[in-house]
Structures are given as C-alpha cells and as structure tokens.
Amino acid sequence: MKHIIFGRSVFWGILMWWCVSMGWTAVADGPRSGTSEDVTLIPSIQGPALYKAYCASCHGSDAKGGGPMAKALKISPADLTRISTRNGGTLPLARISRIISGDAQVPGGHGTREMPVWGPIFSHVDSDQDLGRVRIDNLARYLRELQLGR
C-alpha cells in the first residue's frame, strides 16, 4: 500500500471541505439566506442587544460599516450612523423597520440581498408570544438613537 503525503494546501482544502460538509457554516448561511434555520434568537428584545447580536458583525460595533464580516461581502455595509444625513435630516423609521423585517428591499444595489431578512427570525414564537414587531421596532429606534450620537 502506498503512503500518500499531502501538501499543506491539499490538507487545508480537505479540512475546509470537511467543515462545510459537516455543516459548520450553517450559522453564517442562515441569516444571509433569510431563513431561521440554525439561527439562535437571543432572549433580549432591546435594541442595543439586538444590534450587537445581529448587525454588528457586518455594520461594526460603532455602526459605521466596518464589522469583521464586512470584508467578505460584495457590497460594503452601510454606515448606519448617517441614515438621517442621507435622508435629508430625518430618519425614516417606518422604512427602516420594513428593511429589517424584509418587507422592503435594501437600497444601494443589494441585488442578491446580502443583508439578512430578520423578520421571520425575530418572530420566533416563544411562550405563545410573537415579539417580532417589538424586536424590529426596538432595533429601528436604536438606530435612531445612533443618529444622535448616543
């Protein structure tokens, strides 16, 4: 029987294939595809906690678009601290809520919808309550606070 010696690139390729086949990328793929599969809903309904759990990885902890996942995206995430500036000094709260929920398309050429649709995930029913709209509203209101530099 011959012994095969793998080069480093072959080893890492096989390791990557194994990780993908074992489903280790399910968490990353879940939100991008807009489904709730393998996405954990945090217990908090507060805007800052929701932002940290679901938005900061792309938009950054400072909401300026430089999160750790930003480099992997085709289109850079928006600077969420300048929403009001881009909209003539007012924050379109209802439109922001529709974008978060998936009821409105994300502006800026997201043809393949890079931004996840959080509405179905936020609407996970727990204890006979659907707090999806509350989560979306709290997150949108937190984004409004970011416009004021709070």
N, C-alpha and C positions, 0 to 999 in steps of 0.2 A: 504494500500500500504506500502510495506516495504521500509525502508530507507537503502541504501547501503553506507557503509563507505569504501572508498578506502584507501589503504595503499599508502605510498609515491611512492614505486616502480611501483605500478599499475598506479598511476596518471601520472608519468613521461613516462611510456610506452604508455599510451593513448595519451599524448601530443606529443610524438615523432611520433606515427602513424599518428596523425592528420597533423603534419607538413609535413611528407612525402607525405601523400595523397593530400595535398594542393599544392604540387609541390615546396616546399621551398628548396629542394635540387637540383633543375634543373640547377642552375648555376654551382654547383660542378660536376654534372654528365655530363653536356655539354662538357667541354673540355676533360674529361677523355675518353669519347666515341668517340672523334674525329669529332663530329658534330658541326655545328654552331648554333644549337638551344639554345636560351636563353643566348648566349654569346655576350656581348657588345663589339664592336670593338671601341677602343679608337681612337680619331681623329689624334693623332700623328703618324708619320711614322719613328720617330727617335729611334735608337737602345736602348738607356738608358730608354726611356719611355715605349717601348715595353717590355723590360726585366722586369721592375718594375711591369707592369700590368699583364703579362702572365707567368713569370718564377719565380719571387722572392718568391711566396707563397710556392714553393717546394724547389727551389735551394737556397733560402735565399737572403737577400738584398746584402750580400757580395759574393754571387755566390758560396759559399763553401759547399752547400748541406744541410744546416740546417734551411730551411724555416719553417714557422709554420705548414704547411701541411705534412712535411717530416715524422713525427712520424706515420701518418696514412697510409703511403704507405708500401707495402710489401717489396720493394727494395728501399734502401736509394737513394735519388737523387745524381747525380754525382757532384763532386767539379768541377765547370766549370772554375775555375781559373787555373786548371792544365791540360787542354786539350793538350796544346803543350808538356808538360812534358811527358804525356802518349803516345805521338806520335813522339818521338824522336827529340823534339825541334822545330817542326813546327806545325802550326795549319792547319788542312785540311779543309780550308774554304768551298770548294765545298761540301764535305761530311757533314759538319755541316749544311749547307743550306738544303741539302737533308733530313737530320734528322728532322730539324724544319718543313719543308714542308710536311713531311710524305712520301717522295719518297724513303727513306732508313730506314731500321729497326734500332732501337736504340740498341747500343751494350750493353752487360752486362746482358743478360738473361731476358729482359723485355717481356717474353712470352705473357702476357696478355696486353701488351702495356700500361703500367702505364702512360707514358708520352703522353700528348695530341698531336694530329696532328694539327698544327696551319695553314697549307697551305690554306685549304678551308676557315678558319675564316679570315685570313689575306687578302684573295682575295675577300672579300666583295666589290661589285661594288658600288661605290658612285660617282655621277656626271659623269657617263659614263667612269670612270677610274677604272681599276683593278690594285691596287698598291700592290698586294700580293707579287710579287717577290721583289719589292723595300723594303717592310717591312722585308721579310726574309733576304735579303742581309744586310740591316742595323742592324738587330739583330745579324747576324753572325759576322759582322765586329765589333760590340760592344763586343762580346765575345772574339774577337782577341785582343781588347784593354785591356780586363781584364787579359790576359796572361802577359801583360807588366806592370801590376800593376797601370794602370792609373785610 
